[in-house]
Every structure is written in structure tokens, then in C-alpha cells.
Amino acid sequence: MKTPALELAEALRERLAVIGDEVSRGNASLHMARLRLVSERIEALAAGLPRPLDPQLEHFLARRSYDKALAMLEES
């Protein structure tokens, strides 16, 4: 069973994959829809993390500094 932090890290990696998808970027509406879906998933997973959160991770998630949040999750 995956932990909430692992699921969040996967969603953050998925977001990076969507951003880097050249084919998806060729269709702006599809690309934005994919980004919106993964962003909603990230927000839901972040809201479901056990509290209290590490203050720095909480800051990164609140400010949508997702690259920094992913790096922090991967370090732990």
C-alpha cells in the first residue's frame, strides 16, 4: 500500500511529465485540461497528508512550489 506522501510524489512527477509532453503542448486545450486534472489531484493528495506537516513542505505546497516539494519528498 502506498503512503500518502508516495502518492503525492507520483502526482508531482506526473505533473512534470505533462509539462514536458511536446505532443500534448500541440493542443493547448488538451494540455491545459491534463494540467488541471493533475493539479487537482495534487491538491487533494496534499490535503489528505497526515498533519502536522513539515512546515517547509507545507509552505512549498501552499505556494505551489511543486518542484521543491517533490525534491523534499524524494529526500525523505
N, C-alpha and C positions, 0 to 999 in steps of 0.2 A: 504494500500500500504506500502510495506517495504521500509525503508530508505536504502541508500547505505551502511551505517555502519552496519545495521542489517543483510543485505545480506552478507557482508564481515564476520561478526561474525559467521554466519551459515556455510559459506565455511570453516572457520578456524576450527570449530567444526567437520565438515565433514572430514577434513584432519586428525584430531586426531582419529576419528573413523576408518579411513582407516589404519592408522599406527597400531592401536590396534587390527585389524582384523586378528585373528590367521589363519583362513581359507584362506584368501587372501595371507598371507605370505607363504603359502604352495606352491603357484605357483608364482615364482619370476617375471616372465614377466607380468602376470596379475596384480600383486601387484604394480609393477613399473608403469604400464600404468594407473592404478587408481590414484596413487600418482601424476603422471604427469598431468592428467586431472584436479584434484582438485587444483594443484599448478598453472596451467594456469588460472583457474577460479579466484583464489585468486589474482593473479597479475592483471587480467583485472578489477576486482572489486576495487582493491586498486587504480588503475589508474583513475577510474571513481569517486573517492571520491571528494566531493567539496573542493576546495582549498580556503584559505591556510589550511593545515593540522596542527594539533598539532605537534610540532617539535619532540616530543618523539615518537609519533605514526609513524610519517614519518620515523624516524630512525629505529624503530622496523621492519617496513615493508621493508625498503631498505636492511636491514641486514638479512631478513627472520627469525627474532626472533618472529615467529608466536605465540608461547605460550604467550609471553609478550604482543604482540599486542592484542590477544584475551582477556587477563586479563584486559587490559586498556579499551577495548571496552565494556566489561561487567561491569566495574566500572562506566562508564558514562551513 
